[in-house]
Amino acid sequence: MEEIRNQYINRELSWLQFNARVLQEATDETVPLIDRLRFLGIFSNNLDEFFKVRYATVKRIALSGRKGKSALGGEVAKDLLEDITKIVIRQQAESQNILRYIEKELEKENIFIIDETEVSESQKEFMVDYFVQKVSPALMTIFLNDLAEFPLLKDSAAYLAVKMVMKQENKATGLKKMFASEPREIRYALIEIPRDIGRFVVLPKEGEKNYIIILDDLIRYCMPTIFNIFNYESLSAHMIKITRDAELDIDNDLSKSFIEKISSSVKGREISEPVRFVYDDNIDKDTLRFLKEKMRVKNTDSVIPGGRYHNRRDYMGFPSLGRKDLLYRTYPPLPVKGLSLQGSVLDKIAQKDYLLFAPYHTFSYVIRFLREAALDPRVRSIKLTVYRLAKTSQVANSLINAVKNGKKVTVQIELQARFDEEANIEYAEQLQNEGVKLIFGVPGLKVHSKICVIEREENEKIKRYGFISTGNFNESTAKIYTDYTLFTSRESILKEVNMVFDFFETTYKIRKYKHLVVSPHYTGKTFSKLIDKEIAHVKAGKEGYLKLKMNSITNYKMIDKLYEASRAGVKIQMIVRGACCLVPGVMGMSENIEVISIVDKFLEHPRLFIFGNGGHPKVYISSADWMTRNIDYRVEVSCPVYDEEIKKELIETFEISWSDNVKARVISAKQDNAHRKNDLPSVRSQFATYDYYVQKLK
């Protein structure tokens, strides 16, 4: 057992430990090589978003002069910024070492990532042609010396900072000066790395050897072409990157529509305050000094030395080169047992509830449900919430199809979905133009619930069908995120789903629910009462337990309630993928709480809450984590599961995850991300879950 030191783990530091678990996957030799590179990309992408959001929030607290200790788990904002920077510098150095190791391992597989100094004669012609045809037209090159104002660098874009040392010549004779002691003219420039060109350029194969050059190095190789009008002596280029605060600043202009306000706010990110400046550690000191002075980089900014290449998130798209042996085995999504891929989905759901667990099951059932609703002449209306849609969305197409067939379609679309604002604005305008009725949420609240309800006329009465999910209605992420979706025609559930949509339009009226648990009014209170019941069971000499699966837990009230349950003797098992502010295993506080985190091929995304309930478990799937934002500042829906077969299935899939001793890490006060080890047979829960559903089909 741990000795008690702090009651909570700081949210930001806990999140950095989650990202360290992602980085661990890049070091795991059981992970295929190319997928290890992709985990490096995920690590980098996560870190970018962390600085845009969480680091930026702490920085605002620090600059305001407030200590912010209550909001930061007892940490002082200024000290926390320093701690974060130290951890990130260490993690960045580790990620660079991992990258170098993986590159050496790839060479054993005849895959060579070369730089501009290693180009062979046979590759030169291809590279120059590629540069002229594709890269050069997209390049933006800016000279800095004579500019009155330093150019505004784009958020998270990568730039080559070019140092050009000019030749010394006598202006009268044109002859080169012989006095080396005279200072040489130095000119600085920035080259923006184009984002719409693949970062990895696959070069012509030579025998069995595959060659890849990173776009940055291809540009370095062709720099003489860019600067051929200058009489320079030497050229060098090192990468830099700025990350900006991603908080939206929404104005109060009543003359603007909500879409206009969000659109304007998103554009405002382009000029928001920088929160991180990353540079190539090998950059010349005078170049770095020049850039920091011109950019007015402050001591309060996070200045982080990095490697030769930034934006390593691009490694998520590293080319496969046809090497399936260096990638995870593909697992074709399975059908849901009893829910045929032929015939009417609605007629099947009329008979019983069905559970879809993506990506083990095919997400196509959601599309089929919406398409059938769009075509069925008896369907009168469709209501759906949208948080994140796929780039090319069949969900949106199905809704538009429904409108064209005379259905009344209502969509609540969240325009403030972080980093998807622009895409959602485009979808909102498209849907609105096609006749879909749009609702833009609730003032002061994000709508994060994942719900759908349709109304169909049957025997001169209206019957409802719908689904409630833990994840977004997004065909792309459904291939890599694990999420539950419950299809049902239970009137008791769907009547209340309809009430949630009514709340979107008449927010002053707070509804009462008998079945759904809805934020911001009921989630904290309802789950606290259910925990109290488990405490009461234990005090009465009965068994009391909780089995909880979520992305993050940071709400101190819920953590305190779990501590209370632990002290009472309630056994608590928790699977938390991301930030966990709860400190498990502390005598006198949390000795009955165990927490693990699973990071593997798929991103663990479902929220599942199981309460022992005296031997008759209560089971909920939910869109809500136990974070303050989900409980108090968002519209979230947790749905009870009443079908006994599905309830059993959810408990069994939780147990499979809980038994993981391959990819599970133990969360403890040490924050060391130790893999869970025991003498039991090896269980890799994601693969075991897929096998579980294969067996169910048999």
N, C-alpha and C positions, 0 to 999 in steps of 0.2 A: 504493500500500500504506500501511496505517496503521502508525505507530510504536507499539511496545508500551508501554503505561502500566500497565494493570491486566490481570491474567490472566483475570478474570471480570467480567461486568457484574452488578451487584446485582439480585437477583430482583425485589424490590419496584419498583425504579426501571425495570427492563425491562418489568414488567407495566404500569406507568403509561404507558410509551411505546406499548404495545399499545393501551391505551384511547385514546391520542392518535390512533392510526390509525383507530379507530372514529369519533372526532370529526371526522377529516378527511373521512369519508364525508358528514357533514352539511354540509360546505363545498363538496363536489364538485357543480358545476353540471350535470354529466351525470346525476346521481342525481335522480329525480323528486322534486318538492317535498315531498309528504307522506311519502315514504320518508326524506327528509332529516330531517324532524321525528322520525321513528321511530328513526333512528340516534342522535339526541340522547337519546331515551329509553333506548336500549341503553347509551349512554355513562354515563348517570346510574345505571342499574341496576347496571352493572358496578362503578361506584365505591362504591355502597352495600355490595355484597358484599365488595369489597376492604377496606373499613374494618372490617367485621364479622369478617373472618378474618385477612388478612395484617397490617393495621395493628395489630389487637388483639394478634397474636402478638409483633410487634416491641415494642409497649408493655409486654407482660408481661416481656420480656427486659430492657427498660430499667428497669422498676420493681424487678426482682429484684436490680439492682446489677451484673449481669453485662454485659460488653461485647458478648458474643454475636458477635464478629467472624467466627469460623469459620463460623457458620450464616448470616451476613448478607453473605457475599462481601467481607469485609475492612472493612465499615462498622461504626462504633460505633452501638449501638442508639439512643442519645439523639440523635446527629447525624442518623441516618437519619430519625427521626420529624420533625425540623425540615425536612429536605430534602423529605420527602413532602408536608408541609403547604404548603410554598412552591409546589411543583409543582401541587398540587391547587387552591390558590387561583388560580394563573394559568390552569389549565385551566377552572375554573369561570367565571372572568371571560370567557374566550374563548367558552365555550358560551353564555353570556348574549348576547354580541354576535352570535353565529351565529343564535340564536333570534330576536333582533330583526330581523335581516336577512331570515330566512325568512318572518317574519310580514309584512314589507313586500312580499315577492315574492308571497305568498298573496293580498294585497289586489289585486294586478294580475290575479289569477284570480277576483276577486269573492268571496274568502273572508276574512272579517273576524273576528279574535279581539278582542272588546271587553272592557272592564272595567266596573266598576259605575258609572263616571261617564259612560259613553257610551251608556247604555240609552235607546232611543227610547220614545215614548209607547205605541206599538203593542206593544212587547216587555214593558212593565212588568207588564201583567196576567198574561201567560204565566209570567213569572218568579216572581211572588208566588204564583200557584197551584202552580207546580212546587215552590216552597219549602215551602208548607203541606202539600202532599200527600206529597212524597217525602223532602225534606231534613230538615225540622223534627223529625219523629218519630225520626230517626236521630242527631240532634245530642246531643253530650255537652258541657255547658258547666260549668266549674268556677271558682268565685271563689277567689282565692289569698290575699288579705290576711290573713284571720283563721284560716287553716289552720295547725295546729301543725306538720304535716309536709307538705312539697311533694308533690303527687301523683306517682305513678310514671308517667312518660311511656312509651308503647309504643315499642318499637324500630321506627325508620324510619316511624312514623306522622307525618303533618304536622299541626301545630297553629297556629291563629291566636292570637297573644298580643294580647289586647285591653287597651287602656288607656282607662279611662273617667274623664274629668275631671268632677267633680260641681259642680253650681251652688252658689254661696255664698248662704246664706239666714240671716236672723235667726230663730233658733228660736222666739222669742216672737211675732214678727209675721208670719213667713213671707215677709217682704220680702227681696229680693236685696240683699246688702251692697254698699256703694259703695266699699269700700276694696280696691283691686286688689292692694295690697301684702301682704295676708294670704294665707298659703299655702292652696291649694285642696286639698280631699280628692281623692285619686286612688285608684281601685280597679282592680285587675288581674284578668283572667280568662283562661282558656284555652278555646278551642273546638276540639275534635278534628274534623278533616276526615273524614267517613265514608268508609270504604274500599270499602263495598259499593254505592256509587253512582258511576256513571261520572264521571270527572273533567271531561269536556268535555260541556257542555249545549248541544245544537243548538237554536237559537232559530228561530222561524218565519221563513221566507224572505221577503225584501222585494224584489219584482221579481226581478232576476237575482242579487241579492246574498245570499250565505249568511253567517249570523252564528253565532258560537260564543262562549259565555262560560264561563270556567273556574269550576268549582264554588266555589272560594275566593271569587271576586268576587261570585258570586250570593249567598253567605252574607254578604259585606260589605254588599251592597245591602240585605239584609233584616235587618241587625243591629238597627235600631230596633225591629223586631218582637220580637227576642229580649230586648232590655233595656228594654222599654216601661214596666216598673214602677219604673224608676229615674229620678230627677230629675237628669239629667246635662246637661252643657253641650256636651261633644264626645266622640266615639268615634273610635278608630283601631285598626287591626288589622294586625299584621305576622307573617309566618310564621316558625316555628322548627321544628327537627327534631333528634332525638337518634338516634344509631346506637350500638347496643350490641354488646359482645363476643359472638360467636356460637359460641365454643368450648363443647362439651358437657362437663359435669361429671358423670360417671357414678358413682353410689355403689356400694359393695361389699356392700350388704345381700343376704345369701344367700337371704333369705325372699322376695325379689321376683323375678318373672320378668324376662327380658331386655326384653320389651315394656314392662313397668312402669318399668324403670330408664330406658329411652330416653325414654318419655313424660314422666317426671318431670324428666329433664334438659332436654328441649325447653322445658317450662314454666319451668324455671330461667332460660332466656334472657331472660325478661321482666323479671327483676330483676338481670341481669348488669351489669357495669361499663360506663358510657358511654365510647365511644372517639372520638366526634365530635359536636360541637354546631354546627349550621348555622343561621344567622339572616339575616333580610332586612337588608341593609346600610343601609336607610333607617329602621330602627327607632329610636325615641327613645333617647337615651343612658341616661336614667333607667330606662326599661323594661328595657333590656338589662342594666343593672347590677342591678336588682331580680331578674331571672330568674337571672343567674349566681350571685348570692349565695344565693338560695333553693335552686337546684339543686346548689349546691356544685361548680360547674364548676371544675376545677383547671387549673393551668398546664400540667400534663402531658397534658391533653386537647387534641385538635385542635379549635380554635375557628375556624370558617371563615365569613367573611361571604359571603353569596350574594345572589341576586336576590329579586324579589318572590314567585316561586313556587319551592317545593321539590318533591321527589319527581317530578322531571321524567322519571322512568322511565315515568310514565303516558303520556307521548307515544308510547310503543310502541303504544298503543291509540287513537291519534288517529283520529277518524272519517273515513272516506273520502269521504263526501258524494256517493257515486256518481261521483266523478271518477276514472275509470280512467286518464285521460290524465296524472294526477299521481301515478300509482303504477307500480311496475315491471310490465312485461308478465308475464303469468302463463305458466308453462311446464308444460303438463299432463304428469304423470309418465308415462313410457313403459313398455311391457312389456319384460321381459328376453327377448332373442332366443332362440328355441327353447323357452322355458318358457311354454307356453300358459296363458292365463287360464281355459281350460276343461280338463276332465279331471283326472286325478290328478297332483298335484304330486309325491307320493312316487314314483310309477312313473317320472316323468321324472328325478328325482334318482338313482334306482337306476341309470340309464344313464350319467350323467355329472355332473360338478360344474357349478354355476351361480353367477354373481356378480351380486348386486344392489347397485347404487350409488345410494343415495337422496341427494337427492330426484329425481335424473334418472330413476330407475326407481321404479315404484310400490311402496310398502312393503306393499301388500296381500298379497304373496306370503308374508310372515311369518305374517300372520293366516290365510291359506288353509292353510299348512302345519300350523298348530296346530289349526285347525278340522277338517281332514281327519283328523289324528291322533286328535282327540276322538271322531270318528264311526266310524273304521275298526275293525271288530270284531277285526281281527288285531293291532292295536296293544295292547301290554300295559302300557307305562309311558311317562311323559314326565318329563323333568328339565329345569329351566330356572333361570337366574339372573336376579334382578330387582334393578336399581339405581334406575331412575326409570321409572315408568309414566305414561301419559297420565291426565288427570283422569277421563275416562271410557274405560276400557281394554278394548278388544276382546281383548287378550292375556289379561287376567285372566278375562274371560268365557269364553274358549275353554278355559282350564284348569279352570274350574268345570264346564263342559259335559263335559269329559273324565272328571272324577270321577263325575258323574252317570251316565256310560255305563260305569262299572266300571273305569276305568283307574287305575293307581297313579300319582299325580302328586306329584312332589317339587319344591319351589321353595326355592331359597336366596334369601332376601330381605335386602337390606342396609338395616337400620334406621337406620344412621348416614349415609345419603346426604345430603350437606350441603343444607339448606333443604328437603329432601323427607321429612324424618323423620316428620312428622305424617301425610302422605299414605301413606307406606309402612306406618305403624302401622295405619292404617285398612284398607289392603289386606291386611295380614298377618292381622288379625282376621277379615276377610271370608273369606279363603281358608281359614283354619283352621276356621272354622265350617262351611264347605262340605265339609270332609274332605280338603283338600290337606295333605300332610305338609310342614311348614315347617322349614327349617334357618336358624339365625340367625348363620351365619358362623363365623369363627375368632377366638378370643380374641386381642386385640391387632392384628388385621388387618382391614381393610375388604376386602370382596369386590367387585371392580370388573370382573371378567371378564364377557364377554357370550356365553354359550354355551347351547346346547340340544341334548339328545340324546333320541331316542325309540327304543323297542325294539318291533319288529313280528315276529310269528311268520310265517315263510315256509318252506314245505316241512319243517315240524317242526323248524326251526332259528330262532334269533333273529337278525334282521338289524337293524342300527342305521342311523338317518338323523338328520341334525342340521344345525345351522348355528352358525357362529362369526362374531361381528360386532365392529366397532370402535366401535359406538355402542349406545345404549339401545334396548330394545324398546318404543318409544314412538311411537304413531301421530302425535302432534302435532309433536314435534321432528323427526320424519322428513321433514316437509314443508319444513324450513328448515335442518337440519343435513346436511352431506354425510358419508356413512358407507358403508363396505363391509360386506356380509354375504355370507358364502360358504356355500352349501348343498352338502352332500356326503353320500355314503353310504360313504365310504372307511373301512373297518374300522380301518385303522392310525391314523387321526385320531380317530375316534369312540370307540375303545377307551380312548384317553388322555383324551378329554373325560369319559368315565365315571369315570376315575381321579381327576379333579379333584373330582367330586362325592363320591367316596369319601373324599377328603382332608378335605372339609368336615365329615364325620362322625367320622373317626378322625384327628385332627390330629397325633397323636404320631408317625404313620408317614409318612415323607417318601418320596414315589414317585419313580421314575426314568422319564424320558420320552425316547423316541427321536425324536419328531416335534414335539410342542408345546413351546413355551418358556414356563415357568410361573414367575411371581413367587410368593413372595419368594425361592425357592431357586435359580433358574437364569437369570433374565433378564439380569442384569448380566454374569455369567460367560460365558453363551452368546454374546451379541452382542459382547462384548470379543474372544472367540476368533475370531468371524467377521471382525472388523476386523483382527485379527492376520493372518488369511489374506490379506487384501487387501494388507497391508504386505509379506508374504512374496512375493506375486506381483510387486509393484513391484521389490523387491530382486532378484528373479530376472529382471528385464528385461521383465516382462509388464505388461499393463494392470491397474490396480487402481482401483476406484471404489466409492463409496457414494452412493445416492440415498435420502434420508430425509425423510419427511413426518410431522409430529407437531404437537401443540398447544403443547407447551412442552418445553424442555430446561434443567434446572437442576442435574442431578447432576454434581458436579465430577469424579468418577471417569470417567464416560462422556465428559465434555468433554475431560479430559486424554488419554483414549485417542484421541479424534478429533484432538487436537493432535499426538499422536504419529504418527498416520496421515498427517496433512498434511505434517509434516516429512519423512516417508519418501517423499512424492510421490504419495500416494493422492488422487485428485480427488474432492472431496466436495461434493455439491449438497444443500442442505437447505431445506425449506419449513416454517417454524415460525410458526404463527399468533400465539401469545401470548408468554409470557416466554421470553427466550433469554439465558442467562448466558454463553454462548460468545461470544467476540470474534472475528469472522471477518476475514480479509484482513490479518493482522499478519505482517510479514516475520519469518521464523525461528520462527514459532509456528503460524500458521494461514493462510499465504498460499494454500494450495490448497483453502480452504473458502469457499464462497459461501452466503449465507443470504438468502432472501427471505421476506416475509410477505404473504399475500393476504387482504384484507378486502373483501367484496363482498356481493351480495344474499343469498347463503347463508352460514351459519357453517361454516367449514372445520374439520372434526372428525376425519377419519380418521387412523389411524396406519399408515404404510406404510414398510417397510424393505426396500431392494433392495441386495444385495451382488453385485459383479461376478462373483466366483467363477470367474475364469479363462475367461470367455466363456460360462459356463453359469449365468446369474444365479440366485441364491437370493432368493426373494421371501416376505415375511411380512406379513400383516395383524395388527393388534394392538389390544388395549384399553389398552395401556400407553404413556404418554409416558415420556421419559427424565428423570424426576424421581425424587428419592430415595424419595418416598412410593410411587410405582408400582413401583419396583425392589425395595424392602426392606420395605415396610409394607402391601402390598396383595396380594390374590390376583388376578393378571392372567394372561391367556392370549394368547400370540402364536402364530399358526397358519401353518405353511408352505403355500404354494400349489404344488400339483404338476401341475395341469392346465395344459398348455403354452399353450393358447388364452387361458385366464384370466390366466396369468402375463404374456403379451404385452399383454393388455388393461390390466392394472395398470401396467405400464411405460409404455404409451402415454398413459394418463390422467395419470401423473406428468409426462411430458414436456409435455403440454398445459399443465399448471399451471406448469411451470418456464419455459415460453415466454411467460408472461403479461407484457406490457409496458404494460398499462392499469391494472390494480388491484394489481400487485405493488409492494411497497416493499422497498428494499434495507436489510437489517440490517447496521449497521456500528458501529465504536467511537464514531462521532459521535452515534449515537442520534438522527438527525434525520428519520427516516421519509421519506427522499427516494423519490419514485416512480421505478421503474426506467424509464429511457428508452433507446431504441436506434433504429437506422434500419430495423429489420425491420418487416414488415407488422404492424399492430395485432392483438394477441391478448388478448381478455378471456376468461380461462381457463374461467370457469363457463359462459358462453354457448357457448364452443367445445366444452366437454365435452358439453353437451346436443346440439349439432349432431353430434358424434362418434357418439353413440348413435342419433340419428336415421338417420345414414348406415349404421350397423351393421344396422339393421332392414331397410334396402333391399337 
